[in-house]
Amino acid sequence: MGMEGTNKLRVRAIKLTPRGPFNREGEEPILTIRESREAPKFEVRCHAGDAGHLEVASDSVSVRVGQRIRREGKEELWGSLLVECKEQDDGSLAVEVVVCHPDWDEPVRIASIQSNPSDQTAAEPTLRCDFQQKQL
């Protein structure tokens, strides 16, 4: 999952400001999703300081977070965190959080969060969290 040859990329640093979105107290507003079978399954809100922000809803999401590291005497961008969101074969929705390290042979899944919004028999909202580490 390394990014060989990326030392040519110019990436602006992400800076947090005192008034940035992650420094505010309180909760973010909940987006209302229209009631239909066509409603998106996931939403993403990404705030990248002065570089801007992104707010989208989709049926699947893949987010990779890279950070600059030094390896073998050279700087490179390393994809250290991966978040994948998709619908499973049984109709449930899954968010998988994967960590990658340059010294590891395989990435490690550190969290799996699942829901089944189509289960109309559930009396309360159900969100199942599995924090069992699993090599991929």
BADOTOR-466539 format. One line per 8 residues: number of its first residue (from 1); their letters; for each residue x, z negated, y of C-alpha. Coordinates in Angstrom, 2 decimals. Layout:
BADOTOR-466539
NUM	a	X/Z/Y; ...
This chain:
BADOTOR-466539
1	mgmegtnk	0.00/0.00/0.00; 3.06/0.20/2.24; 3.16/2.64/5.07; 6.45/4.45/4.55; 7.34/6.73/7.43; 5.12/4.95/9.94; 7.96/3.90/12.18; 7.12/6.98/14.27
9	lrvraikl	3.67/5.60/15.12; 3.15/4.04/18.51; 0.71/1.18/18.19; -0.49/-0.88/21.12; -0.37/-4.61/20.63; -3.66/-6.46/20.40; -3.76/-9.21/22.98; -6.23/-12.06/23.09
17	tprgpfnr	-7.31/-13.02/26.56; -8.86/-16.36/27.57; -12.16/-14.53/28.05; -11.85/-12.46/24.85; -14.73/-12.25/22.38; -13.06/-14.53/19.83; -12.37/-17.26/22.37; -15.98/-17.74/23.42
25	egeepilt	-17.90/-20.76/22.26; -21.27/-20.26/20.66; -22.64/-17.67/18.29; -22.75/-13.92/18.70; -26.22/-12.43/18.90; -27.69/-11.20/15.64; -28.33/-7.47/15.58; -31.86/-6.63/14.57
33	iresreap	-32.04/-4.06/11.82; -35.08/-1.86/11.56; -37.28/-2.51/8.56; -36.96/0.60/6.41; -35.21/1.81/3.31; -32.84/3.74/5.58; -31.49/0.62/7.30; -27.69/0.38/7.07
41	kfevrcha	-26.31/-2.07/4.54; -23.33/-3.40/6.54; -22.24/-3.82/10.13; -18.77/-4.06/11.66; -17.83/-5.57/14.99; -14.19/-5.08/15.87; -12.71/-6.36/19.12; -9.15/-5.19/19.79
49	gdaghlev	-8.35/-6.73/23.16; -7.52/-4.20/25.85; -7.59/-1.37/23.27; -11.39/-1.61/23.08; -14.04/-2.49/20.58; -16.19/-0.92/17.89; -19.66/-1.89/16.73; -21.19/0.20/13.96
57	asdsvsvr	-23.58/-0.08/11.03; -23.15/1.90/7.82; -23.90/1.99/4.10; -20.24/1.35/3.27; -17.20/0.03/5.14; -13.47/-0.03/4.54; -11.24/-1.86/7.02; -7.47/-2.08/6.73
65	vgqrirre	-5.47/-4.42/8.94; -1.81/-3.59/9.29; 0.82/-5.69/10.91; 4.42/-5.04/11.85; 6.98/-6.49/9.43; 10.72/-6.15/8.89; 11.70/-4.97/5.41; 15.13/-3.83/4.26
73	gkeelwgs	16.36/-4.00/7.85; 13.64/-1.73/9.26; 10.39/-2.38/11.09; 7.24/-0.94/9.56; 3.49/-1.38/9.64; 2.29/-3.06/6.47; -1.36/-2.97/5.40; -1.69/-6.67/4.64
81	llveckeq	-5.47/-7.07/4.55; -8.19/-4.81/3.19; -11.93/-5.43/3.43; -14.16/-3.14/1.39; -17.95/-3.24/1.56; -20.13/-1.22/-0.78; -23.31/-1.18/-2.80; -22.86/-2.01/-6.50
89	ddgslave	-24.49/-0.10/-9.39; -27.17/-2.82/-9.70; -28.15/-2.46/-6.01; -26.42/-5.63/-4.84; -24.06/-5.51/-1.86; -20.45/-6.65/-2.16; -17.72/-7.46/0.36; -14.27/-7.71/-1.20
97	vvvchpdw	-11.29/-9.18/0.69; -7.88/-8.09/-0.61; -4.43/-9.25/0.49; -1.31/-7.12/-0.02; 2.30/-8.28/0.22; 5.43/-6.12/-0.01; 6.95/-8.42/-2.66; 3.90/-8.28/-4.96
105	depvrias	3.42/-5.65/-7.67; -0.35/-5.61/-7.18; -2.75/-6.57/-4.38; -4.77/-9.77/-4.84; -8.51/-10.08/-4.23; -9.01/-13.44/-2.54; -12.75/-13.32/-1.95; -15.86/-11.53/-3.13
113	iqsnpsdq	-19.11/-12.07/-1.26; -22.31/-10.65/-2.73; -25.93/-10.41/-1.72; -29.02/-8.73/-3.09; -31.35/-8.06/-0.17; -33.76/-6.05/-2.34; -34.51/-9.12/-4.51; -37.96/-9.94/-3.18
121	taaeptlr	-38.34/-12.93/-5.53; -35.64/-14.92/-3.72; -37.24/-17.72/-1.69; -34.22/-18.13/0.59; -31.39/-15.86/1.74; -28.80/-15.64/-1.02; -25.11/-15.11/-0.40; -22.82/-15.73/-3.37
129	cdfqqkql	-19.13/-16.39/-2.63; -16.37/-16.14/-5.24; -12.95/-17.33/-4.07; -11.27/-16.92/-7.48; -8.07/-14.93/-6.96; -7.88/-11.75/-9.00; -5.03/-9.23/-9.26; -6.22/-5.66/-8.88
